[in-house]
Amino acid sequence: MSGTSELFLSAMRGALLGFAVAAPIGPTGLLCVQRTITGGIGPGLATGYGAATTHSVYASIAAAGLGAVAQVLVGWHMLLQLCAGMFLLYMSLTAARLTPSLDTALQRRMPSGRAYLTGLVWTLGNPMTLVGFLTLTPGILGAGVPSWKTLALVSAGVLLGSAAWWTTLTLATNHLRKRLNGRGLRYVNLVFSSGLLIFALSLFARALRV
């Protein structure tokens, strides 16, 4: 296999890895959906792309075999989970108070920069994200430490693969959003806000080993 083909394959594997880690619906997915329901495409995409940026960073750590860095991050899992739980608790309570509307003049739209930052920080603070990459990376990318050029392409591929999932999820949610009336939007918002609350409580329980 030529060098160009090998590099292209590395990028495609990275995209597969990014999509595989992002696709399972967890708290980040709920947050992305909830923000799309209440604010439209912009906040939803920004939240997902923040998570995709973190996915790219964690994939690089896993692929480069930086076990010491990963060990330190995972070693702080209790504190990270408590912080992540408090963040999700705050977001769930804040989201539950919002009244979604299809009228753009009435929407309480979160600035895209803030949405991106919270998606980035939340995913960085979730140790299970790194664990997911440490688990899946060897199977998808193979054993051994890749070259820096390969590592850069894997990281870019993960970013694109993860972003592709968040784009799909946001657009699908926005399509559903347009088919609901005001009452339906409020109901869906409460459902996803409750989901965030459940994830927050599960993080507290896991951190405290309840």
MDAnalysis code that builds the backbone (N, CA, C; Angstrom):
import MDAnalysis as mda
import numpy as np

u = mda.Universe.empty(630, n_residues=210, atom_resindex=np.repeat(np.arange(210), 3), trajectory=True)
u.add_TopologyAttr("name", ["N", "CA", "C"] * 210)
u.add_TopologyAttr("resid", np.arange(1, 211))
u.add_TopologyAttr("resname", ["MET", "SER", "GLY", "THR", "SER", "GLU", "LEU", "PHE", "LEU", "SER", "ALA", "MET", "ARG", "GLY", "ALA", "LEU", "LEU", "GLY", "PHE", "ALA", "VAL", "ALA", "ALA", "PRO", "ILE", "GLY", "PRO", "THR", "GLY", "LEU", "LEU", "CYS", "VAL", "GLN", "ARG", "THR", "ILE", "THR", "GLY", "GLY", "ILE", "GLY", "PRO", "GLY", "LEU", "ALA", "THR", "GLY", "TYR", "GLY", "ALA", "ALA", "THR", "THR", "HIS", "SER", "VAL", "TYR", "ALA", "SER", "ILE", "ALA", "ALA", "ALA", "GLY", "LEU", "GLY", "ALA", "VAL", "ALA", "GLN", "VAL", "LEU", "VAL", "GLY", "TRP", "HIS", "MET", "LEU", "LEU", "GLN", "LEU", "CYS", "ALA", "GLY", "MET", "PHE", "LEU", "LEU", "TYR", "MET", "SER", "LEU", "THR", "ALA", "ALA", "ARG", "LEU", "THR", "PRO", "SER", "LEU", "ASP", "THR", "ALA", "LEU", "GLN", "ARG", "ARG", "MET", "PRO", "SER", "GLY", "ARG", "ALA", "TYR", "LEU", "THR", "GLY", "LEU", "VAL", "TRP", "THR", "LEU", "GLY", "ASN", "PRO", "MET", "THR", "LEU", "VAL", "GLY", "PHE", "LEU", "THR", "LEU", "THR", "PRO", "GLY", "ILE", "LEU", "GLY", "ALA", "GLY", "VAL", "PRO", "SER", "TRP", "LYS", "THR", "LEU", "ALA", "LEU", "VAL", "SER", "ALA", "GLY", "VAL", "LEU", "LEU", "GLY", "SER", "ALA", "ALA", "TRP", "TRP", "THR", "THR", "LEU", "THR", "LEU", "ALA", "THR", "ASN", "HIS", "LEU", "ARG", "LYS", "ARG", "LEU", "ASN", "GLY", "ARG", "GLY", "LEU", "ARG", "TYR", "VAL", "ASN", "LEU", "VAL", "PHE", "SER", "SER", "GLY", "LEU", "LEU", "ILE", "PHE", "ALA", "LEU", "SER", "LEU", "PHE", "ALA", "ARG", "ALA", "LEU", "ARG", "VAL"])
u.atoms.positions = np.array([
    [0.843, -1.193, 0.000],
    [0.000, 0.000, 0.000],
    [0.881, 1.248, 0.000],
    [0.588, 2.230, -0.892],
    [1.399, 3.432, -0.986],
    [1.237, 4.291, 0.257],
    [2.203, 5.226, 0.420],
    [2.149, 6.108, 1.582],
    [0.898, 6.961, 1.584],
    [0.484, 7.442, 0.396],
    [-0.717, 8.279, 0.302],
    [-1.961, 7.496, 0.687],
    [-2.049, 6.266, 0.219],
    [-3.199, 5.422, 0.545],
    [-3.257, 5.127, 2.039],
    [-2.094, 4.901, 2.634],
    [-2.034, 4.609, 4.060],
    [-2.488, 5.819, 4.883],
    [-2.080, 7.005, 4.443],
    [-2.491, 8.220, 5.152],
    [-3.998, 8.445, 5.001],
    [-4.515, 8.195, 3.794],
    [-5.958, 8.338, 3.567],
    [-6.729, 7.354, 4.435],
    [-6.227, 6.128, 4.534],
    [-6.873, 5.104, 5.355],
    [-6.848, 5.510, 6.827],
    [-5.763, 6.137, 7.267],
    [-5.672, 6.594, 8.656],
    [-6.739, 7.649, 8.944],
    [-6.935, 8.564, 7.984],
    [-7.952, 9.603, 8.158],
    [-9.350, 8.981, 8.209],
    [-9.609, 7.983, 7.351],
    [-10.903, 7.324, 7.339],
    [-11.146, 6.542, 8.637],
    [-10.102, 5.907, 9.145],
    [-10.227, 5.199, 10.419],
    [-10.502, 6.181, 11.551],
    [-9.844, 7.336, 11.487],
    [-10.096, 8.362, 12.491],
    [-11.540, 8.836, 12.446],
    [-12.073, 9.015, 11.236],
    [-13.461, 9.440, 11.088],
    [-14.417, 8.394, 11.660],
    [-14.106, 7.134, 11.407],
    [-14.921, 6.047, 11.958],
    [-14.870, 6.055, 13.482],
    [-13.680, 6.273, 14.022],
    [-13.520, 6.321, 15.471],
    [-14.305, 7.482, 16.069],
    [-14.209, 8.655, 15.452],
    [-14.934, 9.821, 15.954],
    [-16.435, 9.616, 15.913],
    [-16.926, 9.027, 14.827],
    [-18.361, 8.778, 14.705],
    [-18.816, 7.744, 15.729],
    [-17.987, 6.694, 15.935],
    [-18.352, 5.608, 16.852],
    [-18.439, 6.094, 18.290],
    [-17.543, 7.002, 18.682],
    [-17.569, 7.507, 20.056],
    [-18.702, 8.509, 20.256],
    [-18.985, 9.315, 19.235],
    [-20.001, 10.364, 19.374],
    [-21.429, 9.829, 19.289],
    [-21.638, 8.777, 18.486],
    [-22.997, 8.353, 18.159],
    [-23.850, 7.860, 19.331],
    [-23.317, 7.083, 20.283],
    [-24.194, 6.645, 21.382],
    [-24.791, 7.851, 22.114],
    [-26.109, 7.816, 22.314],
    [-26.773, 8.944, 22.958],
    [-26.471, 8.946, 24.449],
    [-25.762, 9.956, 24.883],
    [-25.427, 10.148, 26.292],
    [-25.746, 11.571, 26.682],
    [-25.150, 12.067, 27.754],
    [-25.460, 13.431, 28.198],
    [-25.112, 14.499, 27.169],
    [-24.032, 14.308, 26.409],
    [-23.678, 15.302, 25.396],
    [-24.737, 15.346, 24.303],
    [-25.214, 14.178, 23.896],
    [-26.278, 14.120, 22.908],
    [-27.557, 14.778, 23.403],
    [-27.908, 14.523, 24.663],
    [-29.098, 15.149, 25.240],
    [-28.946, 16.660, 25.277],
    [-27.755, 17.121, 25.641],
    [-27.509, 18.559, 25.705],
    [-27.620, 19.186, 24.323],
    [-27.069, 18.515, 23.322],
    [-27.149, 18.995, 21.941],
    [-28.597, 19.078, 21.474],
    [-29.382, 18.038, 21.745],
    [-30.790, 18.003, 21.337],
    [-31.579, 19.083, 22.068],
    [-31.367, 19.191, 23.381],
    [-32.118, 20.172, 24.174],
    [-31.854, 21.593, 23.692],
    [-30.609, 21.881, 23.360],
    [-30.283, 23.233, 22.902],
    [-30.838, 23.503, 21.510],
    [-30.923, 22.468, 20.688],
    [-31.539, 22.636, 19.377],
    [-33.033, 22.879, 19.521],
    [-33.670, 22.166, 20.447],
    [-35.103, 22.340, 20.685],
    [-35.417, 23.759, 21.134],
    [-34.592, 24.295, 22.022],
    [-34.895, 25.617, 22.593],
    [-34.325, 26.779, 21.791],
    [-33.229, 26.553, 21.063],
    [-32.587, 27.680, 20.393],
    [-32.349, 27.536, 18.914],
    [-32.627, 26.368, 18.345],
    [-32.409, 26.190, 16.922],
    [-31.074, 25.540, 16.591],
    [-30.717, 25.575, 15.311],
    [-29.546, 24.858, 14.808],
    [-28.234, 25.383, 15.397],
    [-28.090, 26.704, 15.509],
    [-26.820, 27.306, 15.928],
    [-26.284, 26.766, 17.242],
    [-27.036, 26.882, 18.354],
    [-26.536, 26.376, 19.635],
    [-26.323, 24.864, 19.636],
    [-27.175, 24.137, 18.908],
    [-27.016, 22.680, 18.846],
    [-25.715, 22.282, 18.170],
    [-25.451, 22.877, 17.007],
    [-24.210, 22.572, 16.293],
    [-22.984, 22.987, 17.102],
    [-23.040, 24.173, 17.719],
    [-21.893, 24.662, 18.484],
    [-21.575, 23.730, 19.646],
    [-22.601, 23.236, 20.325],
    [-22.393, 22.301, 21.435],
    [-21.733, 21.023, 20.941],
    [-22.254, 20.478, 19.839],
    [-21.679, 19.255, 19.282],
    [-20.262, 19.441, 18.787],
    [-19.984, 20.575, 18.163],
    [-18.636, 20.806, 17.647],
    [-17.632, 21.015, 18.778],
    [-18.103, 21.552, 19.907],
    [-17.230, 21.631, 21.077],
    [-16.826, 20.244, 21.541],
    [-17.808, 19.340, 21.575],
    [-17.521, 17.950, 21.948],
    [-16.593, 17.301, 20.935],
    [-16.801, 17.588, 19.640],
    [-15.956, 17.009, 18.597],
    [-14.497, 17.440, 18.753],
    [-14.286, 18.682, 19.180],
    [-12.920, 19.160, 19.406],
    [-12.236, 18.346, 20.504],
    [-12.975, 18.101, 21.602],
    [-12.429, 17.278, 22.678],
    [-12.162, 15.858, 22.206],
    [-13.060, 15.318, 21.395],
    [-12.861, 13.969, 20.861],
    [-11.554, 13.885, 20.086],
    [-11.260, 14.926, 19.308],
    [-10.023, 14.945, 18.532],
    [-8.799, 14.944, 19.443],
    [-8.860, 15.715, 20.538],
    [-7.744, 15.773, 21.489],
    [-7.546, 14.426, 22.171],
    [-8.629, 13.834, 22.663],
    [-8.533, 12.559, 23.372],
    [-8.107, 11.430, 22.440],
    [-8.529, 11.477, 21.180],
    [-8.104, 10.458, 20.220],
    [-6.598, 10.548, 19.993],
    [-6.069, 11.764, 19.947],
    [-4.630, 11.945, 19.770],
    [-3.857, 11.365, 20.946],
    [-4.375, 11.605, 22.152],
    [-3.723, 11.061, 23.353],
    [-3.712, 9.538, 23.307],
    [-4.866, 8.957, 22.954],
    [-4.969, 7.496, 22.911],
    [-4.098, 6.909, 21.805],
    [-4.123, 7.520, 20.608],
    [-3.374, 6.982, 19.473],
    [-1.874, 7.138, 19.660],
    [-1.458, 8.208, 20.339],
    [-0.030, 8.434, 20.546],
    [0.530, 7.577, 21.666],
    [-0.349, 6.863, 22.353],
    [0.120, 6.012, 23.434],
    [0.615, 6.789, 24.627],
    [0.037, 7.967, 24.861],
    [0.447, 8.784, 25.993],
    [-0.229, 8.272, 27.256],
    [0.190, 7.097, 27.678],
    [-0.442, 6.436, 28.817],
    [-0.337, 7.238, 30.095],
    [0.776, 7.941, 30.297],
    [0.948, 8.709, 31.536],
    [-0.077, 9.829, 31.620],
    [-0.284, 10.518, 30.486],
    [-1.275, 11.597, 30.451],
    [-2.670, 11.046, 30.704],
    [-2.982, 9.946, 30.010],
    [-4.296, 9.329, 30.178],
    [-4.505, 8.867, 31.613],
    [-3.448, 8.302, 32.211],
    [-3.552, 7.789, 33.576],
    [-3.838, 8.912, 34.556],
    [-3.193, 10.063, 34.348],
    [-3.437, 11.213, 35.226],
    [-4.878, 11.685, 35.103],
    [-5.361, 11.781, 33.850],
    [-6.725, 12.252, 33.634],
    [-7.747, 11.292, 34.230],
    [-7.546, 9.996, 33.979],
    [-8.478, 9.006, 34.513],
    [-8.351, 8.927, 36.031],
    [-7.129, 9.169, 36.543],
    [-6.917, 9.121, 37.986],
    [-7.699, 10.178, 38.743],
    [-8.051, 11.245, 38.058],
    [-8.845, 12.309, 38.672],
    [-10.342, 12.094, 38.425],
    [-10.707, 10.846, 38.132],
    [-12.080, 10.600, 37.691],
    [-13.128, 11.021, 38.715],
    [-12.851, 10.848, 40.009],
    [-13.853, 11.182, 41.028],
    [-14.154, 12.679, 41.018],
    [-13.093, 13.497, 41.040],
    [-13.285, 14.952, 41.018],
    [-13.922, 15.395, 39.713],
    [-13.465, 14.806, 38.597],
    [-14.023, 15.162, 37.301],
    [-15.494, 14.802, 37.210],
    [-15.854, 13.642, 37.733],
    [-17.248, 13.225, 37.683],
    [-18.123, 14.118, 38.552],
    [-17.624, 14.530, 39.717],
    [-18.387, 15.442, 40.576],
    [-18.598, 16.785, 39.874],
    [-17.536, 17.300, 39.245],
    [-17.653, 18.570, 38.526],
    [-18.612, 18.429, 37.338],
    [-18.478, 17.320, 36.601],
    [-19.365, 17.084, 35.461],
    [-20.802, 16.934, 35.927],
    [-21.011, 16.259, 37.059],
    [-22.354, 16.099, 37.599],
    [-22.968, 17.430, 37.977],
    [-22.189, 18.304, 38.604],
    [-22.698, 19.627, 38.977],
    [-23.037, 20.452, 37.738],
    [-22.190, 20.314, 36.703],
    [-22.464, 21.033, 35.461],
    [-23.775, 20.556, 34.840],
    [-23.954, 19.236, 34.765],
    [-25.183, 18.703, 34.175],
    [-26.403, 19.057, 35.014],
    [-26.244, 19.062, 36.345],
    [-27.351, 19.442, 37.225],
    [-27.767, 20.878, 36.944],
    [-26.787, 21.765, 36.834],
    [-27.081, 23.169, 36.528],
    [-27.763, 23.296, 35.173],
    [-27.232, 22.569, 34.156],
    [-27.802, 22.665, 32.817],
    [-29.218, 22.119, 32.763],
    [-29.480, 21.026, 33.511],
    [-30.825, 20.438, 33.494],
    [-31.840, 21.386, 34.122],
    [-31.475, 22.010, 35.232],
    [-32.390, 22.937, 35.906],
    [-32.601, 24.200, 35.070],
    [-31.522, 24.679, 34.451],
    [-31.648, 25.853, 33.587],
    [-32.515, 25.549, 32.377],
    [-32.290, 24.392, 31.766],
    [-33.041, 24.015, 30.570],
    [-34.520, 23.819, 30.880],
    [-34.830, 23.261, 32.051],
    [-36.227, 22.988, 32.399],
    [-37.040, 24.270, 32.524],
    [-36.372, 25.380, 32.831],
    [-37.080, 26.649, 33.001],
    [-37.342, 27.358, 31.677],
    [-36.676, 26.908, 30.607],
    [-36.836, 27.561, 29.318],
    [-38.171, 27.209, 28.678],
    [-38.708, 28.150, 27.915],
    [-39.943, 27.916, 27.174],
    [-39.617, 27.957, 25.688],
    [-39.481, 26.797, 25.050],
    [-39.112, 26.777, 23.624],
    [-40.184, 27.434, 22.770],
    [-39.776, 28.042, 21.679],
    [-40.706, 28.684, 20.765],
    [-40.140, 28.620, 19.357],
    [-41.023, 28.449, 18.374],
    [-40.610, 28.486, 16.972],
    [-40.476, 29.918, 16.476],
    [-41.006, 30.854, 17.247],
    [-40.879, 32.272, 16.902],
    [-39.472, 32.746, 17.278],
    [-38.673, 33.083, 16.263],
    [-37.285, 33.467, 16.541],
    [-37.188, 34.681, 17.451],
    [-38.210, 35.530, 17.441],
    [-38.180, 36.714, 18.295],
    [-38.349, 36.349, 19.765],
    [-38.925, 35.169, 20.032],
    [-39.175, 34.752, 21.408],
    [-38.152, 33.746, 21.908],
    [-37.284, 33.269, 21.029],
    [-36.316, 32.256, 21.427],
    [-35.252, 32.833, 22.351],
    [-34.892, 32.073, 23.366],
    [-33.785, 32.454, 24.230],
    [-32.551, 31.711, 23.740],
    [-31.976, 32.223, 22.676],
    [-30.883, 31.540, 21.990],
    [-29.565, 31.738, 22.740],
    [-28.890, 30.645, 23.062],
    [-27.574, 30.731, 23.685],
    [-26.553, 31.130, 22.624],
    [-25.661, 32.082, 22.927],
    [-24.620, 32.448, 21.959],
    [-23.808, 31.222, 21.549],
    [-23.483, 31.139, 20.257],
    [-22.780, 29.961, 19.761],
    [-21.420, 29.776, 20.430],
    [-20.729, 30.875, 20.726],
    [-19.431, 30.767, 21.391],
    [-19.548, 30.128, 22.758],
    [-20.569, 30.517, 23.501],
    [-20.782, 29.938, 24.828],
    [-21.195, 28.476, 24.717],
    [-22.052, 28.172, 23.734],
    [-22.484, 26.790, 23.539],
    [-21.296, 25.904, 23.179],
    [-20.415, 26.399, 22.305],
    [-19.216, 25.639, 21.925],
    [-18.327, 25.400, 23.149],
    [-18.134, 26.443, 23.953],
    [-17.253, 26.332, 25.106],
    [-17.785, 25.334, 26.126],
    [-19.092, 25.358, 26.373],
    [-19.652, 24.419, 27.339],
    [-19.590, 22.987, 26.811],
    [-19.804, 22.797, 25.496],
    [-19.664, 21.463, 24.914],
    [-18.242, 20.953, 25.025],
    [-17.280, 21.850, 24.823],
    [-15.864, 21.503, 24.918],
    [-15.480, 21.142, 26.351],
    [-15.827, 22.033, 27.297],
    [-15.426, 21.835, 28.695],
    [-16.123, 20.627, 29.300],
    [-17.410, 20.466, 28.994],
    [-18.145, 19.324, 29.555],
    [-17.525, 18.008, 29.099],
    [-17.208, 17.904, 27.816],
    [-16.655, 16.656, 27.299],
    [-15.246, 16.414, 27.833],
    [-14.457, 17.476, 27.992],
    [-13.137, 17.336, 28.603],
    [-13.235, 16.838, 30.037],
    [-14.278, 17.292, 30.735],
    [-14.429, 16.926, 32.142],
    [-15.089, 15.585, 32.370],
    [-15.471, 14.899, 31.286],
    [-16.109, 13.597, 31.418],
    [-15.064, 12.498, 31.184],
    [-14.562, 11.863, 32.241],
    [-13.486, 10.871, 32.061],
    [-13.889, 9.686, 31.213],
    [-15.196, 9.394, 31.117],
    [-15.629, 8.261, 30.319],
    [-15.373, 8.485, 28.832],
    [-15.271, 9.747, 28.412],
    [-14.939, 10.022, 27.016],
    [-13.548, 9.500, 26.685],
    [-12.592, 9.800, 27.553],
    [-11.227, 9.319, 27.343],
    [-11.166, 7.802, 27.426],
    [-11.889, 7.228, 28.380],
    [-11.923, 5.770, 28.508],
    [-12.441, 5.142, 27.214],
    [-13.450, 5.752, 26.621],
    [-13.995, 5.244, 25.365],
    [-12.949, 5.218, 24.262],
    [-12.156, 6.279, 24.165],
    [-11.110, 6.321, 23.147],
    [-9.991, 5.336, 23.441],
    [-9.624, 5.211, 24.709],
    [-8.581, 4.247, 25.070],
    [-9.012, 2.817, 24.748],
    [-10.324, 2.562, 24.819],
    [-10.856, 1.224, 24.545],
    [-10.965, 0.946, 23.049],
    [-11.474, 1.940, 22.295],
    [-11.775, 1.714, 20.885],
    [-10.591, 1.954, 19.951],
    [-9.679, 2.831, 20.340],
    [-8.596, 3.224, 19.427],
    [-7.734, 2.051, 18.945],
    [-7.253, 1.160, 19.826],
    [-6.417, 0.053, 19.331],
    [-7.134, -0.832, 18.322],
    [-8.430, -1.077, 18.540],
    [-9.171, -1.944, 17.630],
    [-9.386, -1.332, 16.261],
    [-9.548, 0.006, 16.214],
    [-9.819, 0.666, 14.941],
    [-8.534, 1.084, 14.228],
    [-7.555, 1.568, 14.997],
    [-6.322, 2.065, 14.390],
    [-5.210, 1.031, 14.353],
    [-5.343, -0.035, 15.177],
    [-4.295, -1.040, 15.248],
    [-3.290, -0.711, 16.333],
    [-2.440, -1.666, 16.643],
    [-1.447, -1.487, 17.699],
    [-0.272, -0.658, 17.185],
    [0.507, -0.169, 18.119],
    [1.691, 0.605, 17.753],
    [1.434, 2.096, 17.782],
    [2.527, 2.856, 17.875],
    [2.441, 4.305, 17.919],
    [2.599, 4.854, 16.506],
    [1.615, 5.601, 15.994],
    [1.702, 6.110, 14.622],
    [2.695, 7.267, 14.515],
    [3.083, 7.569, 13.273],
    [3.942, 8.729, 13.035],
    [3.141, 9.996, 13.317],
    [3.851, 11.120, 13.452],
    [3.164, 12.379, 13.740],
    [2.252, 12.782, 12.590],
    [2.666, 12.473, 11.343],
    [1.805, 12.795, 10.198],
    [0.526, 11.971, 10.249],
    [0.678, 10.688, 10.541],
    [-0.497, 9.820, 10.666],
    [-1.376, 10.269, 11.826],
    [-0.739, 10.645, 12.935],
    [-1.475, 11.084, 14.117],
    [-2.304, 12.325, 13.813],
    [-1.730, 13.256, 13.039],
    [-2.457, 14.470, 12.673],
    [-3.680, 14.148, 11.826],
    [-3.529, 13.196, 10.897],
    [-4.650, 12.814, 10.045],
    [-5.721, 12.065, 10.836],
    [-5.299, 11.231, 11.780],
    [-6.256, 10.529, 12.635],
    [-7.051, 11.544, 13.451],
    [-6.352, 12.525, 14.020],
    [-7.015, 13.546, 14.819],
    [-8.014, 14.340, 13.981],
    [-7.601, 14.712, 12.759],
    [-8.511, 15.438, 11.862],
    [-9.698, 14.569, 11.469],
    [-9.437, 13.285, 11.232],
    [-10.523, 12.369, 10.889],
    [-11.526, 12.222, 12.009],
    [-11.023, 12.115, 13.250],
    [-11.920, 12.024, 14.413],
    [-12.773, 13.282, 14.515],
    [-12.156, 14.434, 14.309],
    [-12.894, 15.694, 14.367],
    [-14.019, 15.715, 13.336],
    [-13.712, 15.289, 12.108],
    [-14.721, 15.285, 11.035],
    [-15.800, 14.234, 11.290],
    [-15.387, 13.045, 11.742],
    [-16.370, 11.994, 12.006],
    [-17.318, 12.367, 13.130],
    [-16.766, 12.911, 14.201],
    [-17.596, 13.338, 15.323],
    [-18.506, 14.493, 14.904],
    [-17.940, 15.471, 14.171],
    [-18.746, 16.611, 13.715],
    [-19.871, 16.163, 12.794],
    [-19.611, 15.123, 11.985],
    [-20.650, 14.603, 11.091],
    [-21.832, 14.074, 11.889],
    [-21.537, 13.393, 13.004],
    [-22.630, 12.881, 13.841],
    [-23.421, 14.027, 14.459],
    [-22.720, 15.025, 15.004],
    [-23.434, 16.129, 15.659],
    [-24.244, 16.930, 14.652],
    [-23.737, 17.052, 13.439],
    [-24.498, 17.745, 12.398],
    [-25.773, 16.977, 12.068],
    [-25.638, 15.661, 11.920],
    [-26.804, 14.814, 11.628],
    [-27.835, 14.897, 12.750],
    [-27.365, 14.787, 13.994],
    [-28.280, 14.821, 15.130],
    [-28.987, 16.168, 15.236],
    [-28.242, 17.248, 15.040],
    [-28.831, 18.588, 15.154],
    [-29.857, 18.842, 14.059],
    [-29.528, 18.485, 12.822],
    [-30.460, 18.706, 11.715],
    [-31.714, 17.860, 11.866],
    [-31.547, 16.607, 12.328],
    [-32.716, 15.749, 12.546],
    [-33.597, 16.318, 13.656],
    [-32.978, 16.803, 14.724],
    [-33.741, 17.387, 15.827],
    [-34.460, 18.649, 15.376],
    [-33.789, 19.479, 14.584],
    [-34.412, 20.706, 14.106],
    [-35.593, 20.402, 13.185],
    [-35.466, 19.333, 12.386],
    [-36.581, 18.917, 11.525],
    [-37.778, 18.510, 12.380],
    [-37.512, 17.723, 13.449],
    [-38.589, 17.327, 14.358],
    [-39.181, 18.545, 15.056],
    [-38.322, 19.455, 15.437],
    [-38.739, 20.660, 16.158],
    [-39.772, 21.458, 15.373],
    [-39.572, 21.542, 14.075],
    [-40.479, 22.322, 13.234],
    [-41.836, 21.657, 13.076],
    [-41.936, 20.387, 13.420],
    [-43.193, 19.656, 13.277],
    [-44.016, 19.657, 14.574],
    [-43.478, 20.282, 15.612],
    [-44.169, 20.308, 16.898],
    [-44.778, 21.681, 17.150],
    [-45.860, 21.682, 17.916],
    [-46.420, 22.964, 18.346],
    [-45.747, 23.399, 19.647],
    [-46.183, 24.528, 20.200],
    [-45.559, 25.054, 21.410],
    [-45.632, 24.091, 22.573],
    [-46.772, 23.438, 22.741],
    [-46.920, 22.492, 23.843],
    [-45.998, 21.298, 23.663],
    [-45.885, 20.801, 22.427],
    [-45.006, 19.669, 22.161],
    [-43.550, 20.016, 22.416],
    [-43.152, 21.238, 22.033],
    [-41.782, 21.676, 22.279],
    [-41.466, 21.714, 23.769],
    [-42.410, 22.211, 24.564],
    [-42.196, 22.275, 26.011],
    [-42.080, 20.881, 26.606],
    [-42.917, 19.958, 26.115],
    [-42.886, 18.591, 26.616],
    [-41.543, 17.923, 26.290],
    [-41.101, 18.058, 25.030],
    [-39.825, 17.449, 24.627],
    [-38.667, 18.060, 25.406],
    [-38.725, 19.374, 25.618],
    [-37.665, 20.042, 26.383],
    [-37.594, 19.501, 27.808],
    [-38.750, 19.275, 28.436],
    [-38.766, 18.736, 29.796],
    [-38.238, 17.302, 29.832],
    [-38.557, 16.517, 28.804],
    [-38.066, 15.141, 28.737],
    [-36.544, 15.122, 28.685],
    [-35.964, 15.936, 27.821],
    [-34.513, 15.934, 27.692],
    [-33.837, 16.601, 28.884],
    [-34.501, 17.577, 29.486],
    [-33.959, 18.173, 30.712],
    [-33.939, 17.134, 31.827],
    [-34.984, 16.307, 31.903],
    [-35.026, 15.226, 32.897],
    [-33.920, 14.213, 32.632],
    [-33.636, 13.948, 31.345],
    [-32.546, 13.043, 31.008],
    [-31.208, 13.556, 31.496],
    [-30.988, 14.864, 31.351],
    [-29.752, 15.469, 31.853],
    [-29.659, 15.330, 33.370],
    [-30.800, 15.504, 34.049],
    [-30.824, 15.360, 35.509],
    [-30.465, 13.933, 35.919],
    [-30.992, 12.951, 35.200],
    [-30.693, 11.547, 35.506],
    [-29.204, 11.263, 35.321],
    [-28.628, 11.775, 34.253],
    [-27.195, 11.579, 34.037],
    [-26.381, 12.263, 35.131],
    [-26.822, 13.447, 35.571],
    [-26.112, 14.151, 36.645],
    [-26.114, 13.321, 37.922],
    [-27.275, 12.773, 38.269],
    [-27.379, 11.961, 39.485],
    [-26.538, 10.686, 39.368],
    [-26.493, 10.115, 38.158],
    [-25.692, 8.895, 37.980],
    [-24.201, 9.195, 38.130],
    [-23.773, 10.387, 37.688],
    [-22.376, 10.773, 37.857],
    [-22.039, 10.971, 39.334],
    [-22.949, 11.597, 40.073],
    [-22.736, 11.759, 41.521],
    [-22.620, 10.392, 42.192],
    [-23.527, 9.487, 41.837],
    [-23.516, 8.154, 42.456],
    [-22.242, 7.398, 42.107],
    [-21.798, 7.500, 40.856],
    [-20.601, 6.808, 40.426],
    [-19.365, 7.363, 41.120],
    [-19.312, 8.709, 41.233],
    [-18.155, 9.347, 41.864],
    [-18.069, 8.989, 43.341],
    [-19.222, 8.909, 43.994],
    [-19.254, 8.596, 45.427],
    [-19.378, 7.108, 45.683],
    [-19.409, 6.322, 44.575],
    [-19.498, 4.863, 44.648],
    [-20.709, 4.403, 45.460],
    [-21.853, 5.053, 45.179],
    [-23.084, 4.678, 45.864],
    [-23.685, 3.479, 45.122],
])
